[in-house]
């Protein structure tokens, strides 16, 4: 039961993040893009920037800040590397972003959270 609730909450957070990014001028290319070794919640483009976006929903801002650790980012980086040829165009800047969803607050978008 808890797994289903977490899944539902995660999908809702991803939908909210996608709407927020669209309002900021991003085009959502994919949701829950999976490859062996990882998954990316959202693949988004704005101009020549291609972003692989990890979405984290937590009950507090503090919990959100701690939710994205090096291990999780490494998995997103592996997935992004494998997915990039599918979405990349010549001259693109590619990065990994995060969007934090906390009840009662606007989504918080952090650009370029992975430095490898």
MMTF fields as JSON, N, C-alpha, C and O atoms, coordinates in Angstrom:
{
  "mmtfVersion": "1.0.0",
  "mmtfProducer": "UNKNOWN",
  "numBonds": 463,
  "numAtoms": 464,
  "numGroups": 116,
  "numChains": 1,
  "numModels": 1,
  "chainsPerModel": [1],
  "groupsPerChain": [116],
  "chainIdList": ["A"],
  "bondAtomList": [4, 2, 8, 6, 12, 10, 16, 14, 20, 18, 24, 22, 28, 26, 32, 30, 36, 34, 40, 38, 44, 42, 48, 46, 52, 50, 56, 54, 60, 58, 64, 62, 68, 66, 72, 70, 76, 74, 80, 78, 84, 82, 88, 86, 92, 90, 96, 94, 100, 98, 104, 102, 108, 106, 112, 110, 116, 114, 120, 118, 124, 122, 128, 126, 132, 130, 136, 134, 140, 138, 144, 142, 148, 146, 152, 150, 156, 154, 160, 158, 164, 162, 168, 166, 172, 170, 176, 174, 180, 178, 184, 182, 188, 186, 192, 190, 196, 194, 200, 198, 204, 202, 208, 206, 212, 210, 216, 214, 220, 218, 224, 222, 228, 226, 232, 230, 236, 234, 240, 238, 244, 242, 248, 246, 252, 250, 256, 254, 260, 258, 264, 262, 268, 266, 272, 270, 276, 274, 280, 278, 284, 282, 288, 286, 292, 290, 296, 294, 300, 298, 304, 302, 308, 306, 312, 310, 316, 314, 320, 318, 324, 322, 328, 326, 332, 330, 336, 334, 340, 338, 344, 342, 348, 346, 352, 350, 356, 354, 360, 358, 364, 362, 368, 366, 372, 370, 376, 374, 380, 378, 384, 382, 388, 386, 392, 390, 396, 394, 400, 398, 404, 402, 408, 406, 412, 410, 416, 414, 420, 418, 424, 422, 428, 426, 432, 430, 436, 434, 440, 438, 444, 442, 448, 446, 452, 450, 456, 454, 460, 458],
  "bondOrderList": [1, 1, 1, 1, 1, 1, 1, 1, 1, 1, 1, 1, 1, 1, 1, 1, 1, 1, 1, 1, 1, 1, 1, 1, 1, 1, 1, 1, 1, 1, 1, 1, 1, 1, 1, 1, 1, 1, 1, 1, 1, 1, 1, 1, 1, 1, 1, 1, 1, 1, 1, 1, 1, 1, 1, 1, 1, 1, 1, 1, 1, 1, 1, 1, 1, 1, 1, 1, 1, 1, 1, 1, 1, 1, 1, 1, 1, 1, 1, 1, 1, 1, 1, 1, 1, 1, 1, 1, 1, 1, 1, 1, 1, 1, 1, 1, 1, 1, 1, 1, 1, 1, 1, 1, 1, 1, 1, 1, 1, 1, 1, 1, 1, 1, 1],
  "groupList": [{"groupName": "UNK", "atomNameList": ["N", "CA", "C", "O"], "elementList": ["N", "C", "C", "O"], "formalChargeList": [0, 0, 0, 0], "bondAtomList": [1, 0, 2, 1, 3, 2], "bondOrderList": [1, 1, 2], "singleLetterCode": "X", "chemCompType": "L-PEPTIDE LINKING"}],
  "groupTypeList": [0, 0, 0, 0, 0, 0, 0, 0, 0, 0, 0, 0, 0, 0, 0, 0, 0, 0, 0, 0, 0, 0, 0, 0, 0, 0, 0, 0, 0, 0, 0, 0, 0, 0, 0, 0, 0, 0, 0, 0, 0, 0, 0, 0, 0, 0, 0, 0, 0, 0, 0, 0, 0, 0, 0, 0, 0, 0, 0, 0, 0, 0, 0, 0, 0, 0, 0, 0, 0, 0, 0, 0, 0, 0, 0, 0, 0, 0, 0, 0, 0, 0, 0, 0, 0, 0, 0, 0, 0, 0, 0, 0, 0, 0, 0, 0, 0, 0, 0, 0, 0, 0, 0, 0, 0, 0, 0, 0, 0, 0, 0, 0, 0, 0, 0, 0],
  "groupIdList": [1, 2, 3, 4, 5, 6, 7, 8, 9, 10, 11, 12, 13, 14, 15, 16, 17, 18, 19, 20, 21, 22, 23, 24, 25, 26, 27, 28, 29, 30, 31, 32, 33, 34, 35, 36, 37, 38, 39, 40, 41, 42, 43, 44, 45, 46, 47, 48, 49, 50, 51, 52, 53, 54, 55, 56, 57, 58, 59, 60, 61, 62, 63, 64, 65, 66, 67, 68, 69, 70, 71, 72, 73, 74, 75, 76, 77, 78, 79, 80, 81, 82, 83, 84, 85, 86, 87, 88, 89, 90, 91, 92, 93, 94, 95, 96, 97, 98, 99, 100, 101, 102, 103, 104, 105, 106, 107, 108, 109, 110, 111, 112, 113, 114, 115, 116],
  "secStructList": [7, 2, 2, 2, 2, 2, 2, 2, 2, 2, 2, 2, 2, 2, 2, 2, 2, 2, 2, 2, 2, 2, 2, 6, 6, 7, 3, 3, 3, 3, 3, 3, 3, 3, 3, 6, 6, 3, 3, 3, 3, 3, 3, 3, 3, 3, 6, 6, 3, 3, 3, 3, 3, 3, 3, 3, 3, 3, 1, 1, 2, 2, 2, 2, 2, 2, 1, 7, 7, 2, 2, 2, 2, 2, 2, 2, 2, 2, 2, 2, 2, 2, 2, 2, 2, 2, 2, 7, 7, 6, 6, 7, 3, 3, 3, 3, 3, 3, 3, 3, 3, 3, 6, 6, 1, 7, 7, 3, 3, 3, 7, 7, 7, 7, 7, 7],
  "xCoordList": [0.824, 0.0, 0.87, 0.603, 1.903, 2.768, 3.48, 3.681, 3.852, 4.523, 3.608, 4.046, 2.334, 1.375, 1.156, 1.052, 1.086, 0.91, 2.122, 1.982, 3.307, 4.529, 4.577, 4.97, 4.172, 4.137, 3.172, 3.49, 2.008, 1.002, 1.506, 1.336, 2.123, 2.663, 3.78, 3.879, 4.621, 5.707, 5.198, 5.713, 4.196, 3.62, 2.977, 3.087, 2.318, 1.718, 2.772, 2.59, 3.879, 4.977, 5.589, 5.922, 5.74, 6.29, 5.364, 5.827, 4.07, 3.103, 3.198, 3.22, 3.254, 3.373, 4.673, 4.68, 5.765, 7.054, 6.999, 7.532, 6.358, 6.247, 5.439, 5.816, 4.346, 3.527, 4.34, 4.331, 5.031, 5.85, 6.912, 7.089, 7.612, 8.641, 8.041, 8.627, 6.88, 6.212, 5.913, 6.099, 5.449, 5.16, 6.423, 6.35, 7.574, 8.857, 9.489, 10.634, 8.735, 9.213, 9.873, 10.422, 9.835, 10.424, 9.411, 8.206, 9.905, 9.08, 9.45, 10.626, 8.47, 8.718, 8.781, 7.815, 9.918, 10.134, 9.789, 9.377, 9.962, 9.687, 9.467, 9.975, 8.686, 8.476, 8.875, 8.578, 9.544, 9.987, 10.713, 10.353, 11.715, 12.527, 13.472, 14.303, 13.335, 14.111, 15.113, 14.853, 16.262, 17.299, 17.948, 17.784, 18.678, 19.389, 20.317, 21.143, 20.184, 21.047, 20.451, 21.074, 19.261, 18.697, 17.437, 16.939, 16.944, 15.714, 15.81, 16.42, 15.201, 15.112, 13.634, 12.835, 13.277, 11.865, 11.319, 10.247, 12.056, 11.621, 12.811, 13.933, 12.546, 13.52, 12.882, 11.766, 13.602, 13.019, 13.997, 15.214, 13.43, 14.234, 13.718, 12.514, 14.669, 14.365, 15.486, 16.629, 15.138, 16.161, 17.174, 16.81, 18.448, 19.508, 19.953, 21.013, 19.134, 19.449, 18.576, 17.348, 19.225, 18.548, 18.802, 19.952, 17.728, 17.861, 17.226, 16.109, 17.964, 17.457, 17.125, 18.007, 15.848, 15.353, 14.937, 14.123, 15.506, 15.111, 14.107, 14.362, 12.97, 11.915, 11.867, 11.825, 11.873, 11.804, 10.665, 10.609, 9.765, 8.65, 8.9, 9.113, 8.876, 9.073, 8.117, 7.564, 7.927, 6.982, 7.526, 6.755, 8.856, 9.46, 10.589, 11.124, 10.938, 12.06, 13.364, 14.207, 13.532, 14.75, 14.883, 15.96, 13.784, 13.816, 14.109, 14.825, 13.56, 13.82, 15.305, 15.898, 15.898, 17.313, 18.204, 19.231, 17.821, 18.627, 18.263, 18.925, 17.228, 16.715, 17.532, 17.391, 18.36, 19.11, 20.583, 21.328, 20.987, 22.375, 23.196, 22.675, 24.457, 25.387, 25.014, 25.132, 24.573, 24.186, 23.031, 23.082, 21.997, 20.844, 21.232, 20.8, 22.045, 22.481, 23.329, 23.246, 24.131, 24.947, 24.059, 24.349, 22.978, 22.051, 21.378, 21.198, 21.008, 20.419, 21.454, 21.123, 22.692, 23.751, 23.976, 24.169, 23.953, 24.107, 22.95, 23.16, 21.735, 20.565, 20.637, 20.339, 21.028, 21.118, 22.145, 21.916, 23.261, 24.291, 23.77, 24.073, 22.995, 22.456, 21.283, 21.042, 20.561, 19.406, 19.774, 19.045, 20.882, 21.25, 21.202, 20.657, 21.751, 21.705, 20.28, 20.06, 19.345, 17.954, 17.335, 16.477, 17.759, 17.119, 18.025, 17.542, 19.311, 20.284, 20.27, 20.059, 20.504, 20.709, 22.092, 22.654, 22.626, 23.953, 23.953, 23.038, 24.972, 25.117, 24.376, 24.404, 23.719, 22.989, 23.921, 25.006, 23.476, 24.071, 23.247, 22.02, 23.908, 23.207, 23.526, 24.67, 22.48, 22.702, 21.687, 20.704, 21.953, 21.032, 20.502, 21.268, 19.181, 18.502, 17.698, 17.52, 17.219, 16.321, 15.164, 15.328, 13.998, 12.837, 12.336, 12.043, 12.243, 11.764, 10.328, 9.997, 9.487, 8.068, 7.804, 8.02, 7.337, 7.009, 5.61, 5.332, 4.718, 3.353, 3.322, 4.063, 2.457, 2.273, 3.319, 3.289, 4.252, 5.305, 5.37, 4.987, 5.858, 6.094, 7.204, 8.097, 7.167, 8.273, 9.584, 9.609, 10.666, 11.988, 12.833, 13.088, 13.264, 14.042, 15.501, 15.855, 16.343, 17.788, 18.445, 18.29, 19.164, 19.816, 21.205, 21.915, 21.566, 22.93, 23.423, 24.435, 22.698, 23.02, 24.106, 24.589, 24.495, 25.51, 26.739, 26.657, 27.855, 29.107, 30.022, 31.142, 29.547, 30.294, 31.479, 32.217],
  "yCoordList": [-1.203, 0.0, 1.27, 2.212, 1.284, 2.459, 2.691, 3.83, 1.601, 1.716, 2.376, 3.233, 1.974, 2.58, 4.055, 4.875, 4.389, 5.796, 6.626, 7.74, 6.072, 6.782, 6.961, 8.015, 5.923, 5.997, 7.09, 7.872, 7.129, 8.143, 9.547, 10.471, 9.708, 11.004, 11.437, 12.607, 10.465, 10.77, 11.204, 12.156, 10.515, 10.895, 12.282, 13.075, 12.562, 13.887, 14.979, 16.046, 14.709, 15.683, 15.9, 17.03, 14.834, 14.966, 15.783, 16.586, 15.574, 16.355, 17.83, 18.692, 18.124, 19.509, 20.133, 21.281, 19.391, 19.9, 20.166, 21.17, 19.275, 19.463, 20.716, 21.488, 20.913, 22.113, 23.364, 24.331, 23.343, 24.477, 24.793, 25.95, 23.764, 23.997, 24.53, 25.402, 24.014, 24.538, 26.02, 26.794, 26.414, 27.829, 28.682, 29.883, 28.067, 28.772, 28.69, 29.102, 28.154, 28.124, 26.837, 26.778, 25.809, 24.528, 23.673, 23.775, 22.842, 21.853, 20.491, 20.13, 19.744, 18.423, 17.407, 17.237, 16.734, 15.767, 14.346, 13.518, 14.073, 12.72, 12.77, 13.641, 11.792, 11.587, 10.159, 9.226, 10.003, 8.681, 7.9, 6.767, 8.516, 7.875, 6.886, 7.269, 5.608, 4.544, 3.936, 3.769, 3.618, 2.885, 1.945, 2.136, 0.937, 0.094, 0.944, 1.693, 0.831, 1.569, 2.837, 3.474, 3.23, 4.444, 4.918, 4.314, 6.021, 6.628, 8.136, 8.624, 8.856, 10.315, 10.665, 10.204, 11.487, 11.828, 12.631, 12.324, 13.659, 14.504, 14.809, 15.004, 14.844, 15.346, 16.603, 16.563, 17.721, 19.0, 19.788, 19.637, 20.626, 21.474, 22.906, 23.161, 23.824, 25.251, 25.809, 25.932, 26.142, 26.615, 25.522, 24.403, 25.84, 24.859, 24.17, 23.546, 24.29, 23.608, 22.374, 22.453, 21.245, 19.978, 19.606, 19.457, 19.455, 19.161, 17.82, 17.512, 17.042, 15.809, 16.156, 16.521, 16.042, 16.623, 15.543, 14.674, 15.614, 14.75, 15.53, 16.676, 14.915, 15.554, 14.89, 13.665, 15.707, 15.199, 15.891, 17.12, 15.108, 15.637, 15.272, 14.103, 16.252, 16.022, 16.924, 17.874, 16.623, 17.377, 18.718, 19.621, 18.856, 20.12, 20.503, 19.658, 21.77, 22.235, 21.587, 21.253, 21.41, 20.794, 19.353, 18.928, 18.614, 17.23, 17.193, 16.311, 18.141, 18.209, 18.46, 17.85, 19.354, 19.669, 18.442, 18.319, 17.546, 16.362, 15.159, 14.124, 15.28, 14.123, 13.745, 12.636, 14.624, 14.368, 14.207, 15.185, 12.979, 12.715, 12.298, 12.164, 12.102, 11.766, 10.45, 10.342, 9.47, 8.179, 8.357, 7.842, 9.082, 9.289, 10.109, 9.815, 11.13, 11.944, 11.135, 11.343, 10.23, 9.399, 8.522, 8.335, 7.987, 7.167, 8.007, 7.539, 9.239, 10.136, 10.464, 10.525, 10.673, 10.986, 9.826, 10.05, 8.602, 7.426, 7.369, 7.165, 7.552, 7.53, 8.664, 8.459, 9.853, 10.998, 10.737, 11.07, 10.15, 9.853, 8.876, 9.01, 7.907, 6.906, 7.45, 7.0, 8.41, 8.986, 10.154, 10.453, 10.805, 12.023, 11.866, 12.741, 10.786, 10.685, 10.679, 11.078, 10.237, 10.174, 11.571, 11.779, 12.528, 13.849, 15.002, 16.108, 14.762, 15.815, 16.293, 15.516, 17.599, 18.195, 18.831, 19.123, 19.041, 19.66, 21.017, 21.82, 21.259, 22.543, 22.651, 23.71, 21.599, 21.646, 21.724, 21.143, 22.445, 22.383, 21.372, 21.463, 20.408, 19.363, 19.501, 19.736, 19.348, 19.453, 18.595, 18.116, 18.421, 17.725, 18.745, 19.415, 18.853, 19.784, 19.01, 17.798, 19.725, 19.138, 20.092, 21.311, 19.532, 20.322, 19.72, 18.527, 20.565, 20.137, 20.598, 21.762, 19.668, 19.936, 19.801, 18.738, 20.884, 20.919, 21.504, 22.552, 20.849, 21.364, 22.818, 23.205, 23.606, 24.997, 25.958, 27.145, 25.461, 26.317, 26.127, 25.082, 27.149, 27.014, 25.99, 25.864, 25.265, 24.353, 25.134, 26.3, 24.474, 25.098, 24.36, 23.163, 25.085, 24.514, 24.891, 26.07, 23.873, 24.093, 23.596, 22.434, 24.462, 24.126, 23.54, 23.943, 22.584, 22.073, 21.558, 22.025, 20.597, 20.096, 19.019, 18.643, 18.522, 17.462, 17.988, 18.448, 17.916, 18.378, 17.217, 17.431, 15.986, 14.792, 14.592, 13.625],
  "zCoordList": [0.0, 0.0, 0.0, -0.746, 0.837, 0.887, -0.451, -0.871, -1.102, -2.399, -3.428, -4.196, -3.442, -4.382, -4.072, -4.985, -2.806, -2.422, -2.838, -3.344, -2.619, -3.018, -4.532, -5.031, -5.251, -6.716, -7.184, -8.08, -6.574, -6.93, -6.602, -7.397, -5.438, -5.03, -5.991, -6.36, -6.389, -7.321, -8.681, -9.266, -9.182, -10.483, -10.411, -11.346, -9.311, -9.129, -9.094, -9.682, -8.401, -8.323, -9.702, -10.061, -10.472, -11.818, -12.72, -13.53, -12.576, -13.356, -12.984, -13.863, -11.694, -11.235, -11.733, -12.178, -11.662, -12.151, -13.652, -14.126, -14.396, -15.849, -16.178, -17.059, -15.48, -15.698, -15.368, -16.129, -14.25, -13.833, -14.893, -15.275, -15.363, -16.378, -17.675, -18.316, -18.064, -19.272, -19.123, -20.062, -17.94, -17.697, -17.771, -18.033, -17.542, -17.612, -19.008, -19.198, -19.986, -21.358, -21.803, -22.903, -20.982, -21.34, -22.09, -21.86, -22.975, -23.661, -23.087, -23.056, -22.639, -22.06, -23.192, -23.937, -23.318, -24.384, -23.942, -24.754, -22.651, -22.144, -20.639, -19.933, -20.182, -18.744, -18.413, -19.16, -17.297, -16.826, -17.918, -18.239, -18.464, -19.509, -18.835, -18.012, -19.194, -18.557, -19.526, -20.717, -18.963, -19.671, -18.661, -17.457, -19.121, -18.15, -17.283, -17.804, -15.994, -15.079, -14.511, -13.661, -14.952, -14.385, -15.069, -16.019, -14.549, -15.044, -14.86, -13.908, -15.781, -15.674, -15.6, -16.415, -14.611, -14.426, -15.598, -16.12, -16.013, -17.135, -18.037, -17.57, -19.313, -20.283, -20.859, -21.377, -20.765, -21.168, -22.04, -21.937, -22.893, -23.772, -23.723, -23.713, -23.692, -23.871, -24.724, -24.282, -25.946, -26.886, -27.138, -27.5, -26.948, -27.182, -25.889, -25.842, -24.844, -23.582, -23.439, -23.475, -23.28, -23.042, -21.593, -21.18, -20.813, -19.387, -19.048, -19.463, -18.289, -17.709, -16.266, -15.489, -15.912, -14.664, -13.673, -13.984, -12.483, -11.367, -10.524, -10.155, -10.219, -9.435, -8.06, -7.955, -7.012, -5.644, -4.913, -4.858, -4.357, -3.553, -2.103, -1.783, -1.235, 0.195, 0.968, 0.414, 2.242, 3.069, 3.54, 3.865, 3.581, 4.015, 3.064, 2.347, 3.067, 2.243, 2.686, 1.854, 3.988, 4.511, 4.015, 3.598, 4.065, 3.578, 2.082, 1.609, 1.345, -0.098, -0.356, -1.246, 0.423, 0.247, 0.425, -0.243, 1.311, 1.599, 0.724, 0.796, -0.093, -0.827, -2.058, -2.574, -2.521, -3.747, -3.411, -3.337, -3.212, -2.84, -4.058, -5.166, -3.83, -4.905, -5.608, -6.829, -4.846, -5.423, -6.411, -7.527, -6.002, -6.888, -8.121, -9.236, -7.905, -9.042, -10.02, -11.23, -9.513, -10.386, -11.271, -12.453, -10.698, -11.495, -12.585, -13.709, -12.252, -13.245, -14.324, -15.508, -13.916, -14.878, -15.847, -17.042, -15.349, -16.212, -17.212, -18.408, -16.711, -17.594, -18.613, -19.79, -18.171, -19.087, -20.184, -21.347, -19.817, -20.812, -21.862, -23.048, -21.426, -22.354, -23.172, -24.292, -22.613, -23.305, -24.22, -25.167, -23.949, -24.679, -26.193, -26.867, -26.762, -28.231, -28.799, -29.942, -28.014, -28.462, -28.599, -29.456, -27.764, -27.705, -28.124, -28.368, -28.21, -28.445, -29.897, -30.828, -30.058, -31.376, -31.381, -30.325, -32.553, -32.672, -31.968, -32.149, -31.178, -30.49, -29.172, -28.546, -28.733, -27.461, -26.26, -26.251, -25.267, -23.936, -23.167, -23.136, -22.545, -21.812, -20.334, -19.945, -19.51, -18.073, -17.32, -17.886, -16.044, -15.155, -14.164, -13.471, -14.105, -13.214, -12.183, -12.296, -11.182, -10.181, -9.95, -10.008, -9.688, -9.286, -7.981, -7.905, -6.954, -5.651, -5.461, -5.683, -5.047, -4.812, -3.32, -2.739, -2.702, -1.274, -1.146, -1.728, -0.395, -0.26, 0.217, 1.121, -0.405, 0.0, -0.527, -0.201, -1.346, -1.899, -3.408, -3.935, -4.088, -5.519, -5.742, -4.903, -6.841, -7.149, -7.218, -7.612, -6.83, -6.857, -7.889, -7.756, -8.918, -10.015, -9.831, -9.807, -9.701, -9.604, -10.883, -11.26, -11.532, -12.799, -12.55, -11.629, -13.391, -13.429, -12.072, -11.549, -11.519, -10.177, -10.177, -9.109, -11.331, -11.395, -12.118, -13.257, -11.457, -12.048, -12.418, -12.882, -12.214, -12.584, -11.728, -11.913]
}
